[in-house]
């Protein structure tokens, strides 16, 4: 900026009296008040006209001259921010507002618009200013929500009672809920009210609640519980039949495919449903005794029960049609199905806890599941592979579980590669790791 411009700006500042703008030398001698930029509800004209008057009174025939005026206003704004010690979000808002005003004004000057004509204002100024104000309001609200969430987490970690402000239109509903909870507690024994949490009763209530949710919203999912295994069973069976193979080490192809397809679909459904239930349990945590772990376990129990019924229907219908053989031991077969369901529950709990730290993880989980499926003996057993390739499959405990399941089902097949000890040890280890991760992730899942 030239020295004459600096002297002129000083003269403008000295002629401002009592907060009012005076007129001198035929030009509106307005000084842009940086503090006015801190008000989100201030009209754009209040901010724009002082800048336009400053620009009109200074040389503005070149980009460099106009930039000098803009930079002087920016310097005043920064000085006001430092002097007032405003919040960084508000300071950022004021900087953005000034940049928008300068950008729109400079665009019109370069387009040849008569910017100094009476009543001039950039066409997009009001809309841009409203958009900026709305974005600022959203950021402020998001920051308040983050602070409230952190306060709830701190109170939960340190066992501190936290008073949460309730909206006026929800206060009446909260009073009714408190009154009904008081009536429920009065109907119980005094030593149980507020001290003992009936886990079994809560678990059963959650189980019934989730069944009703599935009945009302997930009927297609229940139908797919039958259709999905049939589709995968058909694909696996057709592949073997097209190759001219009707028996695999004494196991008929249809039953072989049924066990692999249905068990793995059960595993996948339990893993995905329980992990999602763990992350999205925030609404139910307001009820006494409900935890994210309980929500995940309820989903696991539901889908184990559903797929036991699916197994019964598919085996019964397939045997009636002469396509499926009956198991050698129903008890052993059901035991290994439940154990594979336990593997899915542990994996889902682990996925859910990781997702509380890394929200993108649940989108990555299907890729991990597909990778595990390749090494889980869904489509083949390790005895079909060459000796040097078997270790690549047998590292997976799920492959051991699937082959032990088929050993319990078929009288003609006894797996020599699968190890019951390795499978059970891996299952226990996976559950312990999942529970340890859950204890670390629990503070990250707070009530809504």
Secondary structure, DSSP 4 states (H G I P E B T S, - for coil): --HHHHHHHHHHHHH-BTTB-EEETTEEE----GGGGG-TTS-HHHHHHHHHHHHHHS--SSHHHHHHHHHHHHHHHHHHHHHHT--HHHHHHHHHHHHHHHHHHHHHHHTT--TTSTT---TTHHHHHHHHHHHHHHHHHHHHHHHHHHHHHHHHHTT--------HHHHHHHHHHHHHHHHHHHTS-TTTTTT---HHHHHHHHHHHHHHHHHHH-HHHHHHHHHHHHHHHHHHHHHHHHTT--EETTEEHHHHHHHHHHHHHHHHHHHHHHHHHHHTTTTGGGSTT--HHHHHHHHHHHHHHHHHHHHHHHHHHHHHTTSSPPPS-HHHHHHHHHHHHHHHHHHHHHHHHHHHH-TTHHHHHHHHHHHHHHTTTSS--GGGS-HHHHHHHHTSHHHHHHHHHHHHH-TT---SS--HHHHHHHHHHHHHHHHHHHHHHGGG----
